[in-house]
Amino acid sequence: MTNRDWTAWAIGRIEADFTRSADTHLLSLPMPTLPDIALYLKDESSHPTGSLKHRLARSLFLYGLCNGWIGKGQPIIEASSGSTAVSEAYFARMLGLPFVAVVPRATAPAKIAAIEFYAGRCHFVDSGAEMYDVARTLADELGGHYMDQFTFAERATDWRANNNIAEAIFAQMAREPHPVPDWIICGAGTGGTSATIGRYVRYNRLASQVCVADPEHSVFHRHWSDRTVTTACGPSSLIEGIGRPRVEPSFLPEVVDRMIAVTDAMSIAAARVVSRRIGRLCGGSTGTNIWACAMIASEMAASGRSGSIVSILCDDGTRYRDTIFDDAWLAGQGIDTTVHEERLERFFATGKF
């Protein structure tokens, strides 16, 4: 089999896997006290690898294959806080390629187990800031391909169509009372999701605005307010998958209409509250999104506006049983979510935030 033949086979394998998968559900999250405002969650946890990053991993593999960067037997290396690595390990195993994930030591144990389940290997670093250089060095040493999700996320995805998350959201919203959302709220890890949604709504001349909910320790909301700020010092966020200490190449602030900074305690509290409301666990980044949704929904209600808000249920919360859903772990981190959980429960009960 020639390299060209192998590439054609690999693309066919990925496309066949996609054809076997239905799109993810769009869940309605009731807010009875705000009858004129509808809130929806795009449930990306139902992908085969359990998170929004499944879409990104598929796109990155197709991009690398079509660019001639990935060959038969070539090791794949990625810098990731977990979910992207899980999804890339899935596709690497599908194509018979060795996979190495460079991950922070603090990554949730369930994510590490998932990477290893798909035959991936974890290379640990002490902080997220170290991942990039270590991954690049490993790729050089192993003769592999460094996927570099943080650079290629926004360009590997076709933002005009081809079943990207924005196109899927609008197709599923078509028969709802307010089919064009007032706001679409997401987080930013690479920035690829906000870039895709922001470009899509502009390309299709839609009125929806894009809000990025960002962990308080992340640089993204600082950079959005002041383009000269490109790094953030201090502690890292406890919310895995979103927020970064440096501005990533895939983050496009110009297509973002608003940013809301959310503390770790607020994000974790919201993840716990929404998990109780939908009857299953969701991750901390979903909580970050929900906190921003509550803020915007209450603002819309206060100004007498009706409409819809769409956000993302990013990943399966069972991966965080040992962290954000463990009271002892939270106590060890010095975090008490009680006040924030009560505030959010009060919002769902009264419509006031």
Backbone torsions as a table, in degrees:
resi	resn	phi	psi	omega
1	MET	NA	123.2	178.0
2	THR	-72.8	166.8	177.4
3	ASN	-58.6	-40.7	179.8
4	ARG	-64.5	-40.7	178.4
5	ASP	-65.0	-41.7	-179.8
6	TRP	-64.6	-41.1	178.7
7	THR	-60.9	-43.8	178.5
8	ALA	-61.9	-41.4	177.6
9	TRP	-62.8	-44.5	-177.5
10	ALA	-63.5	-44.2	178.2
11	ILE	-62.8	-40.4	178.0
12	GLY	-62.1	-38.6	177.9
13	ARG	-62.8	-44.5	-178.8
14	ILE	-67.0	-41.6	179.5
15	GLU	-66.9	-36.0	177.3
16	ALA	-65.2	-40.1	177.5
17	ASP	-62.7	-40.6	178.2
18	PHE	-64.1	-41.8	-179.0
19	THR	-63.6	-30.5	179.4
20	ARG	-75.6	-12.5	-174.0
21	SER	-103.7	132.7	171.5
22	ALA	-79.9	164.4	176.5
23	ASP	-71.9	162.6	-178.4
24	THR	-78.0	157.5	-177.2
25	HIS	-74.9	153.0	169.2
26	LEU	-108.7	108.4	-175.2
27	LEU	-90.8	140.9	173.0
28	SER	-92.8	125.6	178.4
29	LEU	-105.5	102.4	-172.6
30	PRO	-60.7	140.0	171.2
31	MET	-130.6	78.7	-171.7
32	PRO	-56.6	-30.5	-178.1
33	THR	-82.5	-4.7	175.3
34	LEU	-124.8	69.7	-172.5
35	PRO	-65.3	-19.1	-178.1
36	ASP	-93.3	0.3	-179.6
37	ILE	-125.4	124.6	-178.6
38	ALA	-107.4	135.6	-179.9
39	LEU	-118.1	130.3	-178.7
40	TYR	-127.1	149.6	175.9
41	LEU	-123.1	122.8	174.0
42	LYS	-79.0	110.1	-169.0
43	ASP	-84.2	85.9	-179.0
44	GLU	-79.2	-5.3	177.7
45	SER	-70.5	-13.5	-177.1
46	SER	-86.9	3.2	171.5
47	HIS	-64.9	158.3	-179.6
48	PRO	-53.3	-32.2	179.4
49	THR	-102.6	10.3	165.9
50	GLY	82.3	14.2	179.8
51	SER	-157.5	168.6	174.8
52	LEU	-55.4	-29.3	-174.7
53	LYS	-69.0	-10.8	176.6
54	HIS	-60.9	-41.9	177.5
55	ARG	-60.6	-45.4	-178.4
56	LEU	-63.6	-45.5	-178.6
57	ALA	-60.1	-43.4	177.6
58	ARG	-58.5	-46.7	-178.9
59	SER	-63.7	-41.3	-179.1
60	LEU	-65.2	-39.8	177.6
61	PHE	-65.8	-45.9	179.1
62	LEU	-62.4	-39.9	178.8
63	TYR	-62.7	-46.6	179.8
64	GLY	-65.6	-39.0	178.9
65	LEU	-66.3	-47.4	-177.4
66	CYS	-69.3	-23.9	176.5
67	ASN	-85.6	-4.7	-179.1
68	GLY	78.0	18.9	-177.5
69	TRP	-88.3	-20.9	-176.4
70	ILE	-115.5	125.8	179.9
71	GLY	-122.1	172.3	-178.5
72	LYS	-57.9	128.4	176.8
73	GLY	76.5	0.6	-175.0
74	GLN	-78.0	129.8	177.7
75	PRO	-63.5	143.6	176.1
76	ILE	-110.0	130.5	-179.7
77	ILE	-123.4	137.9	178.2
78	GLU	-139.1	146.2	169.2
79	ALA	-96.5	122.7	-172.3
80	SER	-158.8	147.5	173.3
81	SER	-84.4	0.6	173.0
82	GLY	144.5	-62.5	-170.0
83	SER	-66.5	-41.8	177.1
84	THR	-62.0	-40.2	179.9
85	ALA	-64.3	-39.1	177.2
86	VAL	-59.3	-48.3	-177.2
87	SER	-68.0	-39.6	178.6
88	GLU	-68.2	-35.0	176.4
89	ALA	-61.2	-38.2	178.0
90	TYR	-58.9	-49.1	-178.1
91	PHE	-72.6	-34.9	177.8
92	ALA	-62.3	-44.2	178.1
93	ARG	-62.5	-39.1	179.1
94	MET	-58.1	-35.1	-176.7
95	LEU	-98.6	3.8	178.8
96	GLY	71.7	31.6	-177.4
97	LEU	-108.5	136.9	174.0
98	PRO	-62.8	145.9	-178.2
99	PHE	-134.7	132.5	176.7
100	VAL	-126.1	125.8	177.0
101	ALA	-105.6	126.6	173.6
102	VAL	-94.4	110.2	-171.9
103	VAL	-129.0	149.9	173.9
104	PRO	-64.8	148.9	180.0
105	ARG	-60.8	-27.3	-176.8
106	ALA	-80.1	1.8	179.9
107	THR	-58.1	139.9	-178.1
108	ALA	-54.1	132.6	-178.6
109	PRO	-54.5	-35.1	-179.5
110	ALA	-65.3	-32.7	177.1
111	LYS	-69.5	-40.7	178.0
112	ILE	-61.6	-43.3	178.3
113	ALA	-61.9	-37.4	179.9
114	ALA	-67.8	-40.2	176.6
115	ILE	-59.8	-44.6	-178.8
116	GLU	-70.3	-31.0	176.6
117	PHE	-59.5	-38.1	178.8
118	TYR	-88.5	22.2	173.7
119	ALA	72.3	16.3	175.2
120	GLY	-83.4	161.7	177.0
121	ARG	-118.4	138.9	-179.8
122	CYS	-100.5	132.6	172.8
123	HIS	-114.1	115.7	-169.9
124	PHE	-92.1	142.4	172.7
125	VAL	-127.4	163.1	-175.0
126	ASP	-77.3	-28.4	-178.1
127	SER	-145.4	159.5	178.9
128	GLY	-61.5	-29.1	-178.4
129	ALA	-66.2	-21.9	-178.6
130	GLU	-83.9	-15.5	-169.6
131	MET	-59.6	-43.1	-170.8
132	TYR	-60.0	-55.5	-176.4
133	ASP	-65.7	-38.1	179.5
134	VAL	-65.8	-42.6	178.8
135	ALA	-63.0	-41.8	-179.7
136	ARG	-64.8	-41.8	179.1
137	THR	-64.6	-43.8	178.2
138	LEU	-60.2	-41.7	179.1
139	ALA	-60.8	-41.6	178.0
140	ASP	-64.1	-43.4	-177.3
141	GLU	-67.3	-36.2	-175.5
142	LEU	-92.9	-4.0	-174.7
143	GLY	66.4	33.5	-175.5
144	GLY	-104.4	-174.9	177.5
145	HIS	-110.7	122.3	175.0
146	TYR	-84.5	112.5	-176.6
147	MET	-61.5	-42.2	178.5
148	ASP	54.9	64.6	179.9
149	GLN	-56.7	-31.2	-174.9
150	PHE	-70.8	-25.2	176.1
151	THR	-90.5	-40.7	-167.4
152	PHE	-101.4	-1.3	-177.8
153	ALA	-58.1	-44.5	-174.5
154	GLU	-76.0	-20.9	-179.1
155	ARG	-101.9	-17.8	179.1
156	ALA	-76.4	-24.6	-179.8
157	THR	-93.6	132.2	176.2
158	ASP	-79.0	104.7	-173.7
159	TRP	-77.4	-10.9	179.8
160	ARG	-81.4	-33.8	-177.7
161	ALA	-170.6	-139.1	176.3
162	ASN	62.1	41.3	175.3
163	ASN	59.3	37.5	171.0
164	ASN	-74.2	170.6	-172.7
165	ILE	-64.7	-32.7	179.7
166	ALA	-66.7	-47.2	178.8
167	GLU	-59.0	-41.3	179.8
168	ALA	-63.9	-42.4	179.8
169	ILE	-60.3	-49.1	-176.7
170	PHE	-68.4	-34.0	176.1
171	ALA	-64.2	-40.8	-178.7
172	GLN	-76.0	-22.0	178.6
173	MET	-84.1	-6.9	-168.6
174	ALA	-56.3	-34.0	-176.6
175	ARG	-102.8	9.6	179.0
176	GLU	-81.7	161.0	-178.8
177	PRO	-57.8	-34.0	177.2
178	HIS	-124.3	81.7	-169.8
179	PRO	-67.4	-25.2	176.6
180	VAL	-101.0	107.1	-176.1
181	PRO	-60.6	141.5	171.0
182	ASP	-64.6	-41.8	-178.4
183	TRP	-135.8	141.5	166.2
184	ILE	-117.0	123.8	-172.6
185	ILE	-115.6	127.5	179.2
186	CYS	-145.0	169.3	173.5
187	GLY	-95.2	-179.4	176.7
188	ALA	-137.8	120.3	171.9
189	GLY	-110.6	-63.9	168.1
190	THR	-84.4	-32.6	-171.2
191	GLY	100.7	-3.6	-175.9
192	GLY	-64.6	-38.1	-178.5
193	THR	-67.8	-47.0	179.2
194	SER	-65.2	-34.6	177.6
195	ALA	-65.7	-44.0	179.7
196	THR	-63.0	-47.8	-178.1
197	ILE	-66.7	-44.6	-179.2
198	GLY	-61.6	-41.9	178.3
199	ARG	-68.1	-41.3	-177.5
200	TYR	-61.2	-46.1	-177.3
201	VAL	-67.3	-32.4	177.1
202	ARG	-72.0	-44.3	-179.4
203	TYR	-60.2	-37.5	-178.5
204	ASN	-95.4	8.0	175.0
205	ARG	55.3	46.3	-179.4
206	LEU	-96.5	153.0	-175.0
207	ALA	-84.2	-7.2	-177.1
208	SER	-59.4	143.8	174.1
209	GLN	-107.9	152.2	-177.0
210	VAL	-109.9	126.0	175.5
211	CYS	-117.1	132.6	174.0
212	VAL	-103.5	121.8	174.4
213	ALA	-90.7	123.7	-168.0
214	ASP	-127.6	135.4	175.1
215	PRO	-58.0	146.3	-174.0
216	GLU	-59.3	-30.6	-176.9
217	HIS	-86.6	-1.4	-178.0
218	SER	-78.6	156.5	178.0
219	VAL	-85.6	-19.7	-169.8
220	PHE	-58.1	-47.3	-178.0
221	HIS	-68.7	-28.7	175.9
222	ARG	-69.0	-43.2	179.9
223	HIS	-66.4	-37.7	179.4
224	TRP	-61.2	-37.5	179.6
225	SER	-78.5	-31.3	-176.3
226	ASP	-146.2	104.2	-173.8
227	ARG	-63.2	-15.1	178.7
228	THR	-77.0	-16.0	179.5
229	VAL	-86.7	116.5	-175.5
230	THR	-122.4	-8.2	176.9
231	THR	-138.6	157.4	175.9
232	ALA	-125.9	129.8	178.1
233	CYS	-97.7	169.4	177.0
234	GLY	102.1	-165.6	-175.1
235	PRO	-68.1	154.4	175.5
236	SER	-84.5	156.0	176.6
237	SER	-72.7	152.1	174.1
238	LEU	-86.5	-4.4	-178.6
239	ILE	-89.4	108.5	-175.7
240	GLU	-75.9	143.1	171.9
241	GLY	97.0	-21.8	178.0
242	ILE	-131.4	161.1	-177.4
243	GLY	78.5	137.7	179.9
244	ARG	-141.4	155.7	176.2
245	PRO	-80.6	-14.8	176.5
246	ARG	-131.3	156.8	176.4
247	VAL	-74.7	120.8	-178.1
248	GLU	-83.8	149.7	-179.3
249	PRO	-57.1	-27.9	-177.6
250	SER	-82.9	-7.5	178.9
251	PHE	-83.6	120.0	-177.4
252	LEU	-113.6	94.2	-175.3
253	PRO	-62.9	-25.6	-176.0
254	GLU	-67.2	-21.0	-179.7
255	VAL	-98.2	6.6	178.7
256	VAL	-103.8	128.2	-176.9
257	ASP	-88.8	-24.6	-177.5
258	ARG	-157.9	149.9	172.9
259	MET	-129.7	141.3	178.5
260	ILE	-126.4	121.1	177.3
261	ALA	-85.1	133.9	-175.7
262	VAL	-128.1	131.4	179.6
263	THR	-71.3	159.5	178.0
264	ASP	-60.0	-41.5	-179.3
265	ALA	-62.3	-40.0	177.6
266	MET	-65.4	-43.6	-179.8
267	SER	-61.7	-45.5	-178.2
268	ILE	-67.6	-41.1	177.0
269	ALA	-59.3	-45.3	-178.7
270	ALA	-66.4	-37.6	176.7
271	ALA	-61.3	-39.5	179.5
272	ARG	-68.4	-43.5	-178.6
273	VAL	-65.5	-47.8	-177.1
274	VAL	-68.4	-31.9	176.3
275	SER	-61.5	-40.4	177.3
276	ARG	-66.5	-33.9	-175.7
277	ARG	-77.4	-28.9	179.6
278	ILE	-101.0	-6.4	174.9
279	GLY	82.3	14.9	174.5
280	ARG	-159.0	160.5	-172.0
281	LEU	-78.3	140.7	171.9
282	CYS	-128.3	158.9	-173.0
283	GLY	-78.3	174.8	-176.5
284	GLY	-64.6	-33.2	179.9
285	SER	-68.4	-30.4	172.5
286	THR	-63.8	-39.8	176.3
287	GLY	-60.3	-41.1	176.5
288	THR	-57.7	-45.5	178.4
289	ASN	-61.6	-44.5	-176.4
290	ILE	-64.4	-38.5	178.4
291	TRP	-60.1	-43.7	178.3
292	ALA	-66.7	-37.3	176.8
293	CYS	-59.2	-44.4	-179.5
294	ALA	-62.4	-40.7	177.8
295	MET	-60.9	-49.0	-175.7
296	ILE	-70.4	-39.3	178.4
297	ALA	-61.8	-41.6	179.8
298	SER	-67.4	-35.3	176.5
299	GLU	-66.1	-42.8	178.2
300	MET	-61.6	-43.1	-179.9
301	ALA	-64.7	-41.5	-178.3
302	ALA	-64.0	-29.7	-180.0
303	SER	-94.1	5.6	176.6
304	GLY	75.7	21.5	-178.1
305	ARG	-93.7	144.9	171.4
306	SER	-108.4	161.2	179.6
307	GLY	155.4	-164.4	-177.4
308	SER	-132.4	154.8	176.9
309	ILE	-129.1	133.7	175.8
310	VAL	-120.4	132.9	174.6
311	SER	-132.7	-169.7	-171.9
312	ILE	-126.1	129.7	167.1
313	LEU	-88.1	103.2	-162.5
314	CYS	-76.4	-42.3	-177.4
315	ASP	-157.2	171.2	-176.8
316	ASP	-74.9	122.8	-176.1
317	GLY	-72.8	-10.7	177.7
318	THR	-62.8	-19.3	176.4
319	ARG	-68.8	-13.2	-175.2
320	TYR	-116.8	20.2	178.3
321	ARG	-58.6	-34.8	-177.3
322	ASP	-86.3	-1.6	-178.1
323	THR	-124.4	-94.0	-168.9
324	ILE	-69.4	-16.4	177.0
325	PHE	-101.7	10.2	179.6
326	ASP	-109.8	112.3	-176.7
327	ASP	-60.6	-36.4	-179.9
328	ALA	-66.5	-39.7	178.1
329	TRP	-64.1	-44.4	178.8
330	LEU	-60.8	-42.7	178.9
331	ALA	-61.1	-38.2	178.1
332	GLY	-65.4	-26.0	177.5
333	GLN	-89.3	-2.4	-178.9
334	GLY	73.4	29.6	-176.8
335	ILE	-114.2	129.3	174.1
336	ASP	-120.3	117.0	-175.7
337	THR	-95.3	1.1	-171.0
338	THR	-54.4	-53.0	-177.0
339	VAL	-60.6	-41.4	-177.4
340	HIS	-72.0	-37.4	175.8
341	GLU	-64.0	-41.6	178.4
342	GLU	-63.1	-39.4	-179.8
343	ARG	-63.9	-43.6	-178.0
344	LEU	-71.5	-37.9	175.2
345	GLU	-62.0	-37.4	177.9
346	ARG	-65.8	-36.7	177.1
347	PHE	-60.7	-47.4	-179.2
348	PHE	-66.7	-27.5	-178.4
349	ALA	-83.2	-29.7	-172.8
350	THR	-121.7	-19.9	-175.4
351	GLY	84.1	0.6	179.9
352	LYS	-108.8	138.1	-174.7
353	PHE	-119.5	NA	NA
